[in-house]
Structures are given as C-alpha cells and as structure tokens.
C-alpha cells in the first residue's frame, strides 16, 4: 500500500461545481444546463449526493455527475 495520493479533480465531494454538460434527473424532472453552477451539500450512502440548485435540494445518483461536472471549490 504505497504510492502518492494525487488530487482527483473528478472526485465527488461537498463543494461548488460547474456543469460541463446537460444533466437530467428524470425523477424530479430537473435539468442542469451546461455552464450552470450548483453546490453538492452532502455525499450520501447508496452512491447518492444531495445538491443545492436554484435554492432547492435534489438527490442525484453520483454516477450521473461523475464525468459531467468540474469542481470550482471544495
């Protein structure tokens, strides 16, 4: 178990993010457009994250967000 821990900019954690694609959450009929900013407010169990977008909270599957967002701040 050696090696250096390198910072993973695609790691999903609490912070402020920018969408680099259109993200659609069919359950709540929510669409985050390319270039929109939002916050991940909690990383939940079951591969879910809670986000704050336009002053509302939504739960997203982490897999949907993984390659679709850029971290602006953690």
PDB file of N, CA, C and O in Angstrom, chain B, residues numbered from 101:
ATOM      1  N   UNK B 101       0.835  -1.199   0.000  1.00  0.00           N
ATOM      2  CA  UNK B 101       0.000   0.000   0.000  1.00  0.00           C
ATOM      3  C   UNK B 101       0.875   1.256   0.000  1.00  0.00           C
ATOM      4  O   UNK B 101       0.965   1.959   1.006  1.00  0.00           O
ATOM      5  N   UNK B 102       1.493   1.518  -1.093  1.00  0.00           N
ATOM      6  CA  UNK B 102       2.331   2.707  -1.170  1.00  0.00           C
ATOM      7  C   UNK B 102       1.793   3.647  -2.224  1.00  0.00           C
ATOM      8  O   UNK B 102       0.624   3.569  -2.603  1.00  0.00           O
ATOM      9  N   UNK B 103       2.637   4.522  -2.690  1.00  0.00           N
ATOM     10  CA  UNK B 103       2.227   5.446  -3.744  1.00  0.00           C
ATOM     11  C   UNK B 103       1.736   6.759  -3.171  1.00  0.00           C
ATOM     12  O   UNK B 103       1.358   6.847  -2.002  1.00  0.00           O
ATOM     13  N   UNK B 104       1.749   7.752  -3.997  1.00  0.00           N
ATOM     14  CA  UNK B 104       1.319   9.067  -3.528  1.00  0.00           C
ATOM     15  C   UNK B 104      -0.161   9.258  -3.824  1.00  0.00           C
ATOM     16  O   UNK B 104      -0.680   8.780  -4.833  1.00  0.00           O
ATOM     17  N   UNK B 105      -0.812   9.955  -2.940  1.00  0.00           N
ATOM     18  CA  UNK B 105      -2.227  10.278  -3.142  1.00  0.00           C
ATOM     19  C   UNK B 105      -2.278  11.533  -3.998  1.00  0.00           C
ATOM     20  O   UNK B 105      -1.896  12.616  -3.554  1.00  0.00           O
ATOM     21  N   UNK B 106      -2.746  11.381  -5.213  1.00  0.00           N
ATOM     22  CA  UNK B 106      -2.842  12.587  -6.034  1.00  0.00           C
ATOM     23  C   UNK B 106      -4.275  13.119  -5.978  1.00  0.00           C
ATOM     24  O   UNK B 106      -5.233  12.358  -5.846  1.00  0.00           O
ATOM     25  N   UNK B 107      -4.392  14.413  -6.079  1.00  0.00           N
ATOM     26  CA  UNK B 107      -5.705  15.038  -6.001  1.00  0.00           C
ATOM     27  C   UNK B 107      -6.524  14.645  -7.222  1.00  0.00           C
ATOM     28  O   UNK B 107      -6.069  14.777  -8.359  1.00  0.00           O
ATOM     29  N   UNK B 108      -7.714  14.171  -6.979  1.00  0.00           N
ATOM     30  CA  UNK B 108      -8.602  13.747  -8.061  1.00  0.00           C
ATOM     31  C   UNK B 108      -9.652  14.828  -8.276  1.00  0.00           C
ATOM     32  O   UNK B 108     -10.571  14.970  -7.470  1.00  0.00           O
ATOM     33  N   UNK B 109      -9.522  15.579  -9.343  1.00  0.00           N
ATOM     34  CA  UNK B 109     -10.455  16.695  -9.557  1.00  0.00           C
ATOM     35  C   UNK B 109     -11.848  16.234  -9.949  1.00  0.00           C
ATOM     36  O   UNK B 109     -12.786  17.031  -9.961  1.00  0.00           O
ATOM     37  N   UNK B 110     -11.991  14.957 -10.270  1.00  0.00           N
ATOM     38  CA  UNK B 110     -13.319  14.434 -10.579  1.00  0.00           C
ATOM     39  C   UNK B 110     -13.986  13.789  -9.372  1.00  0.00           C
ATOM     40  O   UNK B 110     -15.110  13.296  -9.466  1.00  0.00           O
ATOM     41  N   UNK B 111     -13.294  13.793  -8.242  1.00  0.00           N
ATOM     42  CA  UNK B 111     -13.865  13.177  -7.053  1.00  0.00           C
ATOM     43  C   UNK B 111     -15.084  13.980  -6.611  1.00  0.00           C
ATOM     44  O   UNK B 111     -15.057  15.210  -6.564  1.00  0.00           O
ATOM     45  N   UNK B 112     -16.130  13.271  -6.297  1.00  0.00           N
ATOM     46  CA  UNK B 112     -17.367  13.924  -5.882  1.00  0.00           C
ATOM     47  C   UNK B 112     -17.318  14.143  -4.377  1.00  0.00           C
ATOM     48  O   UNK B 112     -17.298  13.186  -3.603  1.00  0.00           O
ATOM     49  N   UNK B 113     -17.299  15.399  -3.968  1.00  0.00           N
ATOM     50  CA  UNK B 113     -17.362  15.720  -2.551  1.00  0.00           C
ATOM     51  C   UNK B 113     -18.102  17.035  -2.372  1.00  0.00           C
ATOM     52  O   UNK B 113     -18.463  17.695  -3.346  1.00  0.00           O
ATOM     53  N   UNK B 114     -18.320  17.403  -1.133  1.00  0.00           N
ATOM     54  CA  UNK B 114     -19.049  18.637  -0.843  1.00  0.00           C
ATOM     55  C   UNK B 114     -18.261  19.820  -1.406  1.00  0.00           C
ATOM     56  O   UNK B 114     -17.056  19.935  -1.187  1.00  0.00           O
ATOM     57  N   UNK B 115     -18.952  20.688  -2.127  1.00  0.00           N
ATOM     58  CA  UNK B 115     -18.294  21.842  -2.714  1.00  0.00           C
ATOM     59  C   UNK B 115     -19.155  22.498  -3.781  1.00  0.00           C
ATOM     60  O   UNK B 115     -20.330  22.171  -3.946  1.00  0.00           O
ATOM     61  N   UNK B 116     -18.546  23.425  -4.496  1.00  0.00           N
ATOM     62  CA  UNK B 116     -19.231  24.209  -5.525  1.00  0.00           C
ATOM     63  C   UNK B 116     -18.767  23.702  -6.891  1.00  0.00           C
ATOM     64  O   UNK B 116     -17.569  23.539  -7.125  1.00  0.00           O
ATOM     65  N   UNK B 117     -19.715  23.455  -7.785  1.00  0.00           N
ATOM     66  CA  UNK B 117     -19.408  22.802  -9.061  1.00  0.00           C
ATOM     67  C   UNK B 117     -20.006  23.536 -10.250  1.00  0.00           C
ATOM     68  O   UNK B 117     -20.949  24.316 -10.120  1.00  0.00           O
ATOM     69  N   UNK B 118     -19.433  23.264 -11.401  1.00  0.00           N
ATOM     70  CA  UNK B 118     -19.902  23.780 -12.683  1.00  0.00           C
ATOM     71  C   UNK B 118     -20.240  22.576 -13.555  1.00  0.00           C
ATOM     72  O   UNK B 118     -19.473  21.617 -13.633  1.00  0.00           O
ATOM     73  N   UNK B 119     -21.380  22.638 -14.200  1.00  0.00           N
ATOM     74  CA  UNK B 119     -21.776  21.553 -15.095  1.00  0.00           C
ATOM     75  C   UNK B 119     -21.081  21.724 -16.441  1.00  0.00           C
ATOM     76  O   UNK B 119     -21.120  22.805 -17.029  1.00  0.00           O
ATOM     77  N   UNK B 120     -20.444  20.658 -16.933  1.00  0.00           N
ATOM     78  CA  UNK B 120     -19.805  20.746 -18.252  1.00  0.00           C
ATOM     79  C   UNK B 120     -20.618  20.031 -19.325  1.00  0.00           C
ATOM     80  O   UNK B 120     -20.137  19.792 -20.432  1.00  0.00           O
ATOM     81  N   UNK B 121     -21.845  19.699 -18.982  1.00  0.00           N
ATOM     82  CA  UNK B 121     -22.768  19.092 -19.937  1.00  0.00           C
ATOM     83  C   UNK B 121     -24.188  19.331 -19.428  1.00  0.00           C
ATOM     84  O   UNK B 121     -24.367  19.892 -18.347  1.00  0.00           O
ATOM     85  N   UNK B 122     -25.182  18.921 -20.177  1.00  0.00           N
ATOM     86  CA  UNK B 122     -26.554  18.979 -19.672  1.00  0.00           C
ATOM     87  C   UNK B 122     -26.805  17.727 -18.842  1.00  0.00           C
ATOM     88  O   UNK B 122     -26.570  16.610 -19.302  1.00  0.00           O
ATOM     89  N   UNK B 123     -27.283  17.920 -17.621  1.00  0.00           N
ATOM     90  CA  UNK B 123     -27.554  16.801 -16.720  1.00  0.00           C
ATOM     91  C   UNK B 123     -29.051  16.765 -16.477  1.00  0.00           C
ATOM     92  O   UNK B 123     -29.656  17.779 -16.131  1.00  0.00           O
ATOM     93  N   UNK B 124     -29.639  15.611 -16.656  1.00  0.00           N
ATOM     94  CA  UNK B 124     -31.081  15.485 -16.478  1.00  0.00           C
ATOM     95  C   UNK B 124     -31.383  14.474 -15.391  1.00  0.00           C
ATOM     96  O   UNK B 124     -30.903  13.341 -15.431  1.00  0.00           O
ATOM     97  N   UNK B 125     -32.177  14.887 -14.424  1.00  0.00           N
ATOM     98  CA  UNK B 125     -32.624  13.988 -13.362  1.00  0.00           C
ATOM     99  C   UNK B 125     -34.095  13.718 -13.596  1.00  0.00           C
ATOM    100  O   UNK B 125     -34.941  14.567 -13.316  1.00  0.00           O
ATOM    101  N   UNK B 126     -34.397  12.550 -14.104  1.00  0.00           N
ATOM    102  CA  UNK B 126     -35.775  12.286 -14.534  1.00  0.00           C
ATOM    103  C   UNK B 126     -36.757  12.210 -13.373  1.00  0.00           C
ATOM    104  O   UNK B 126     -37.928  12.554 -13.538  1.00  0.00           O
ATOM    105  N   UNK B 127     -36.304  11.764 -12.194  1.00  0.00           N
ATOM    106  CA  UNK B 127     -37.222  11.607 -11.062  1.00  0.00           C
ATOM    107  C   UNK B 127     -37.912  12.918 -10.688  1.00  0.00           C
ATOM    108  O   UNK B 127     -39.125  12.958 -10.482  1.00  0.00           O
ATOM    109  N   UNK B 128     -37.127  13.979 -10.605  1.00  0.00           N
ATOM    110  CA  UNK B 128     -37.685  15.281 -10.228  1.00  0.00           C
ATOM    111  C   UNK B 128     -37.886  16.177 -11.434  1.00  0.00           C
ATOM    112  O   UNK B 128     -38.267  17.339 -11.288  1.00  0.00           O
ATOM    113  N   UNK B 129     -37.634  15.648 -12.625  1.00  0.00           N
ATOM    114  CA  UNK B 129     -37.741  16.428 -13.848  1.00  0.00           C
ATOM    115  C   UNK B 129     -36.892  17.697 -13.772  1.00  0.00           C
ATOM    116  O   UNK B 129     -37.344  18.787 -14.120  1.00  0.00           O
ATOM    117  N   UNK B 130     -35.666  17.531 -13.313  1.00  0.00           N
ATOM    118  CA  UNK B 130     -34.742  18.650 -13.152  1.00  0.00           C
ATOM    119  C   UNK B 130     -33.678  18.558 -14.233  1.00  0.00           C
ATOM    120  O   UNK B 130     -33.137  17.486 -14.503  1.00  0.00           O
ATOM    121  N   UNK B 131     -33.390  19.689 -14.840  1.00  0.00           N
ATOM    122  CA  UNK B 131     -32.327  19.723 -15.835  1.00  0.00           C
ATOM    123  C   UNK B 131     -31.314  20.785 -15.425  1.00  0.00           C
ATOM    124  O   UNK B 131     -31.659  21.952 -15.237  1.00  0.00           O
ATOM    125  N   UNK B 132     -30.068  20.366 -15.291  1.00  0.00           N
ATOM    126  CA  UNK B 132     -28.980  21.308 -15.043  1.00  0.00           C
ATOM    127  C   UNK B 132     -28.312  21.521 -16.393  1.00  0.00           C
ATOM    128  O   UNK B 132     -27.833  20.570 -17.011  1.00  0.00           O
ATOM    129  N   UNK B 133     -28.279  22.751 -16.846  1.00  0.00           N
ATOM    130  CA  UNK B 133     -27.755  23.049 -18.178  1.00  0.00           C
ATOM    131  C   UNK B 133     -26.238  23.214 -18.153  1.00  0.00           C
ATOM    132  O   UNK B 133     -25.643  23.478 -17.108  1.00  0.00           O
ATOM    133  N   UNK B 134     -25.636  23.055 -19.311  1.00  0.00           N
ATOM    134  CA  UNK B 134     -24.202  23.292 -19.473  1.00  0.00           C
ATOM    135  C   UNK B 134     -23.858  24.681 -18.941  1.00  0.00           C
ATOM    136  O   UNK B 134     -24.508  25.663 -19.299  1.00  0.00           O
ATOM    137  N   UNK B 135     -22.845  24.764 -18.094  1.00  0.00           N
ATOM    138  CA  UNK B 135     -22.407  26.051 -17.567  1.00  0.00           C
ATOM    139  C   UNK B 135     -23.091  26.483 -16.285  1.00  0.00           C
ATOM    140  O   UNK B 135     -22.692  27.475 -15.676  1.00  0.00           O
ATOM    141  N   UNK B 136     -24.118  25.753 -15.864  1.00  0.00           N
ATOM    142  CA  UNK B 136     -24.785  26.095 -14.605  1.00  0.00           C
ATOM    143  C   UNK B 136     -23.897  25.731 -13.420  1.00  0.00           C
ATOM    144  O   UNK B 136     -23.122  24.776 -13.473  1.00  0.00           O
ATOM    145  N   UNK B 137     -24.028  26.509 -12.355  1.00  0.00           N
ATOM    146  CA  UNK B 137     -23.291  26.227 -11.130  1.00  0.00           C
ATOM    147  C   UNK B 137     -24.254  25.726 -10.068  1.00  0.00           C
ATOM    148  O   UNK B 137     -25.418  26.124 -10.027  1.00  0.00           O
ATOM    149  N   UNK B 138     -23.752  24.850  -9.214  1.00  0.00           N
ATOM    150  CA  UNK B 138     -24.562  24.317  -8.119  1.00  0.00           C
ATOM    151  C   UNK B 138     -23.635  23.822  -7.024  1.00  0.00           C
ATOM    152  O   UNK B 138     -22.423  23.726  -7.218  1.00  0.00           O
ATOM    153  N   UNK B 139     -24.208  23.514  -5.884  1.00  0.00           N
ATOM    154  CA  UNK B 139     -23.431  23.017  -4.752  1.00  0.00           C
ATOM    155  C   UNK B 139     -23.796  21.580  -4.441  1.00  0.00           C
ATOM    156  O   UNK B 139     -24.970  21.209  -4.463  1.00  0.00           O
ATOM    157  N   UNK B 140     -22.787  20.772  -4.151  1.00  0.00           N
ATOM    158  CA  UNK B 140     -23.037  19.463  -3.554  1.00  0.00           C
ATOM    159  C   UNK B 140     -22.990  19.699  -2.054  1.00  0.00           C
ATOM    160  O   UNK B 140     -21.963  20.103  -1.508  1.00  0.00           O
ATOM    161  N   UNK B 141     -24.119  19.440  -1.391  1.00  0.00           N
ATOM    162  CA  UNK B 141     -24.231  19.743   0.037  1.00  0.00           C
ATOM    163  C   UNK B 141     -24.011  18.528   0.916  1.00  0.00           C
ATOM    164  O   UNK B 141     -23.726  18.671   2.105  1.00  0.00           O
ATOM    165  N   UNK B 142     -24.139  17.330   0.352  1.00  0.00           N
ATOM    166  CA  UNK B 142     -23.943  16.124   1.147  1.00  0.00           C
ATOM    167  C   UNK B 142     -23.646  14.945   0.233  1.00  0.00           C
ATOM    168  O   UNK B 142     -24.220  14.821  -0.849  1.00  0.00           O
ATOM    169  N   UNK B 143     -22.750  14.090   0.678  1.00  0.00           N
ATOM    170  CA  UNK B 143     -22.485  12.834  -0.019  1.00  0.00           C
ATOM    171  C   UNK B 143     -23.152  11.748   0.810  1.00  0.00           C
ATOM    172  O   UNK B 143     -22.771  11.501   1.954  1.00  0.00           O
ATOM    173  N   UNK B 144     -24.146  11.104   0.223  1.00  0.00           N
ATOM    174  CA  UNK B 144     -24.973  10.142   0.942  1.00  0.00           C
ATOM    175  C   UNK B 144     -24.509   8.717   0.676  1.00  0.00           C
ATOM    176  O   UNK B 144     -23.655   8.468  -0.175  1.00  0.00           O
ATOM    177  N   UNK B 145     -25.092   7.797   1.423  1.00  0.00           N
ATOM    178  CA  UNK B 145     -24.822   6.382   1.156  1.00  0.00           C
ATOM    179  C   UNK B 145     -25.552   5.997  -0.132  1.00  0.00           C
ATOM    180  O   UNK B 145     -26.240   6.827  -0.726  1.00  0.00           O
ATOM    181  N   UNK B 146     -25.407   4.774  -0.554  1.00  0.00           N
ATOM    182  CA  UNK B 146     -26.070   4.262  -1.766  1.00  0.00           C
ATOM    183  C   UNK B 146     -25.678   5.039  -3.014  1.00  0.00           C
ATOM    184  O   UNK B 146     -26.466   5.154  -3.953  1.00  0.00           O
ATOM    185  N   UNK B 147     -24.456   5.574  -3.026  1.00  0.00           N
ATOM    186  CA  UNK B 147     -23.960   6.230  -4.234  1.00  0.00           C
ATOM    187  C   UNK B 147     -24.771   7.468  -4.627  1.00  0.00           C
ATOM    188  O   UNK B 147     -24.885   7.783  -5.812  1.00  0.00           O
ATOM    189  N   UNK B 148     -25.326   8.161  -3.653  1.00  0.00           N
ATOM    190  CA  UNK B 148     -26.145   9.345  -3.918  1.00  0.00           C
ATOM    191  C   UNK B 148     -25.460  10.595  -3.369  1.00  0.00           C
ATOM    192  O   UNK B 148     -24.684  10.528  -2.416  1.00  0.00           O
ATOM    193  N   UNK B 149     -25.758  11.719  -3.980  1.00  0.00           N
ATOM    194  CA  UNK B 149     -25.319  13.012  -3.459  1.00  0.00           C
ATOM    195  C   UNK B 149     -26.512  13.950  -3.421  1.00  0.00           C
ATOM    196  O   UNK B 149     -27.436  13.840  -4.226  1.00  0.00           O
ATOM    197  N   UNK B 150     -26.476  14.865  -2.479  1.00  0.00           N
ATOM    198  CA  UNK B 150     -27.522  15.876  -2.394  1.00  0.00           C
ATOM    199  C   UNK B 150     -26.948  17.163  -2.953  1.00  0.00           C
ATOM    200  O   UNK B 150     -25.847  17.577  -2.586  1.00  0.00           O
ATOM    201  N   UNK B 151     -27.696  17.790  -3.837  1.00  0.00           N
ATOM    202  CA  UNK B 151     -27.225  19.049  -4.403  1.00  0.00           C
ATOM    203  C   UNK B 151     -28.217  20.169  -4.117  1.00  0.00           C
ATOM    204  O   UNK B 151     -29.408  19.940  -3.907  1.00  0.00           O
ATOM    205  N   UNK B 152     -27.686  21.378  -4.118  1.00  0.00           N
ATOM    206  CA  UNK B 152     -28.499  22.581  -3.971  1.00  0.00           C
ATOM    207  C   UNK B 152     -28.401  23.322  -5.300  1.00  0.00           C
ATOM    208  O   UNK B 152     -27.323  23.743  -5.720  1.00  0.00           O
ATOM    209  N   UNK B 153     -29.552  23.468  -5.949  1.00  0.00           N
ATOM    210  CA  UNK B 153     -29.603  24.072  -7.279  1.00  0.00           C
ATOM    211  C   UNK B 153     -30.812  24.990  -7.328  1.00  0.00           C
ATOM    212  O   UNK B 153     -31.939  24.541  -7.118  1.00  0.00           O
ATOM    213  N   UNK B 154     -30.593  26.261  -7.600  1.00  0.00           N
ATOM    214  CA  UNK B 154     -31.666  27.269  -7.590  1.00  0.00           C
ATOM    215  C   UNK B 154     -32.466  27.216  -6.285  1.00  0.00           C
ATOM    216  O   UNK B 154     -33.697  27.227  -6.296  1.00  0.00           O
ATOM    217  N   UNK B 155     -31.751  27.157  -5.174  1.00  0.00           N
ATOM    218  CA  UNK B 155     -32.338  27.198  -3.823  1.00  0.00           C
ATOM    219  C   UNK B 155     -33.222  26.003  -3.488  1.00  0.00           C
ATOM    220  O   UNK B 155     -34.038  26.076  -2.569  1.00  0.00           O
ATOM    221  N   UNK B 156     -33.070  24.910  -4.221  1.00  0.00           N
ATOM    222  CA  UNK B 156     -33.821  23.688  -3.915  1.00  0.00           C
ATOM    223  C   UNK B 156     -32.851  22.529  -3.815  1.00  0.00           C
ATOM    224  O   UNK B 156     -31.825  22.502  -4.495  1.00  0.00           O
ATOM    225  N   UNK B 157     -33.183  21.573  -2.962  1.00  0.00           N
ATOM    226  CA  UNK B 157     -32.343  20.392  -2.801  1.00  0.00           C
ATOM    227  C   UNK B 157     -32.848  19.243  -3.658  1.00  0.00           C
ATOM    228  O   UNK B 157     -34.051  19.006  -3.760  1.00  0.00           O
ATOM    229  N   UNK B 158     -31.917  18.541  -4.264  1.00  0.00           N
ATOM    230  CA  UNK B 158     -32.228  17.364  -5.070  1.00  0.00           C
ATOM    231  C   UNK B 158     -31.227  16.270  -4.737  1.00  0.00           C
ATOM    232  O   UNK B 158     -30.099  16.546  -4.329  1.00  0.00           O
ATOM    233  N   UNK B 159     -31.653  15.031  -4.914  1.00  0.00           N
ATOM    234  CA  UNK B 159     -30.747  13.906  -4.729  1.00  0.00           C
ATOM    235  C   UNK B 159     -30.425  13.321  -6.095  1.00  0.00           C
ATOM    236  O   UNK B 159     -31.322  12.967  -6.862  1.00  0.00           O
ATOM    237  N   UNK B 160     -29.146  13.225  -6.386  1.00  0.00           N
ATOM    238  CA  UNK B 160     -28.670  12.692  -7.656  1.00  0.00           C
ATOM    239  C   UNK B 160     -27.876  11.425  -7.422  1.00  0.00           C
ATOM    240  O   UNK B 160     -27.265  11.246  -6.369  1.00  0.00           O
ATOM    241  N   UNK B 161     -27.890  10.561  -8.398  1.00  0.00           N
ATOM    242  CA  UNK B 161     -27.007   9.404  -8.403  1.00  0.00           C
ATOM    243  C   UNK B 161     -25.603   9.911  -8.734  1.00  0.00           C
ATOM    244  O   UNK B 161     -25.415  10.634  -9.712  1.00  0.00           O
ATOM    245  N   UNK B 162     -24.640   9.539  -7.933  1.00  0.00           N
ATOM    246  CA  UNK B 162     -23.270  10.005  -8.116  1.00  0.00           C
ATOM    247  C   UNK B 162     -22.738   9.692  -9.516  1.00  0.00           C
ATOM    248  O   UNK B 162     -21.988  10.484 -10.087  1.00  0.00           O
ATOM    249  N   UNK B 163     -23.121   8.546 -10.063  1.00  0.00           N
ATOM    250  CA  UNK B 163     -22.635   8.136 -11.386  1.00  0.00           C
ATOM    251  C   UNK B 163     -23.037   9.118 -12.485  1.00  0.00           C
ATOM    252  O   UNK B 163     -22.301   9.312 -13.453  1.00  0.00           O
ATOM    253  N   UNK B 164     -24.199   9.730 -12.332  1.00  0.00           N
ATOM    254  CA  UNK B 164     -24.677  10.698 -13.327  1.00  0.00           C
ATOM    255  C   UNK B 164     -23.751  11.913 -13.354  1.00  0.00           C
ATOM    256  O   UNK B 164     -23.476  12.470 -14.417  1.00  0.00           O
ATOM    257  N   UNK B 165     -23.277  12.317 -12.180  1.00  0.00           N
ATOM    258  CA  UNK B 165     -22.474  13.528 -12.079  1.00  0.00           C
ATOM    259  C   UNK B 165     -20.998  13.319 -12.388  1.00  0.00           C
ATOM    260  O   UNK B 165     -20.293  14.257 -12.758  1.00  0.00           O
ATOM    261  N   UNK B 166     -20.539  12.086 -12.233  1.00  0.00           N
ATOM    262  CA  UNK B 166     -19.102  11.832 -12.201  1.00  0.00           C
ATOM    263  C   UNK B 166     -18.282  12.504 -13.301  1.00  0.00           C
ATOM    264  O   UNK B 166     -17.289  13.162 -12.994  1.00  0.00           O
ATOM    265  N   UNK B 167     -18.655  12.363 -14.548  1.00  0.00           N
ATOM    266  CA  UNK B 167     -17.868  12.960 -15.628  1.00  0.00           C
ATOM    267  C   UNK B 167     -18.529  14.198 -16.218  1.00  0.00           C
ATOM    268  O   UNK B 167     -18.148  14.663 -17.292  1.00  0.00           O
ATOM    269  N   UNK B 168     -19.516  14.723 -15.513  1.00  0.00           N
ATOM    270  CA  UNK B 168     -20.302  15.823 -16.067  1.00  0.00           C
ATOM    271  C   UNK B 168     -20.073  17.151 -15.352  1.00  0.00           C
ATOM    272  O   UNK B 168     -20.675  18.164 -15.706  1.00  0.00           O
ATOM    273  N   UNK B 169     -19.195  17.144 -14.336  1.00  0.00           N
ATOM    274  CA  UNK B 169     -19.023  18.368 -13.553  1.00  0.00           C
ATOM    275  C   UNK B 169     -17.549  18.693 -13.337  1.00  0.00           C
ATOM    276  O   UNK B 169     -16.677  17.830 -13.431  1.00  0.00           O
ATOM    277  N   UNK B 170     -17.307  19.959 -13.049  1.00  0.00           N
ATOM    278  CA  UNK B 170     -15.962  20.448 -12.738  1.00  0.00           C
ATOM    279  C   UNK B 170     -16.043  21.116 -11.369  1.00  0.00           C
ATOM    280  O   UNK B 170     -16.924  21.940 -11.125  1.00  0.00           O
ATOM    281  N   UNK B 171     -15.131  20.761 -10.489  1.00  0.00           N
ATOM    282  CA  UNK B 171     -15.105  21.373  -9.156  1.00  0.00           C
ATOM    283  C   UNK B 171     -14.571  22.797  -9.259  1.00  0.00           C
ATOM    284  O   UNK B 171     -13.509  23.032  -9.835  1.00  0.00           O
ATOM    285  N   UNK B 172     -15.314  23.738  -8.698  1.00  0.00           N
ATOM    286  CA  UNK B 172     -14.850  25.123  -8.637  1.00  0.00           C
ATOM    287  C   UNK B 172     -14.207  25.398  -7.290  1.00  0.00           C
ATOM    288  O   UNK B 172     -13.242  26.156  -7.196  1.00  0.00           O
ATOM    289  N   UNK B 173     -14.745  24.780  -6.248  1.00  0.00           N
ATOM    290  CA  UNK B 173     -14.142  24.893  -4.916  1.00  0.00           C
ATOM    291  C   UNK B 173     -14.617  23.748  -4.045  1.00  0.00           C
ATOM    292  O   UNK B 173     -15.715  23.220  -4.221  1.00  0.00           O
ATOM    293  N   UNK B 174     -13.768  23.378  -3.105  1.00  0.00           N
ATOM    294  CA  UNK B 174     -14.119  22.314  -2.156  1.00  0.00           C
ATOM    295  C   UNK B 174     -14.079  22.884  -0.765  1.00  0.00           C
ATOM    296  O   UNK B 174     -14.340  22.169   0.203  1.00  0.00           O
TER     297      UNK B 174
END
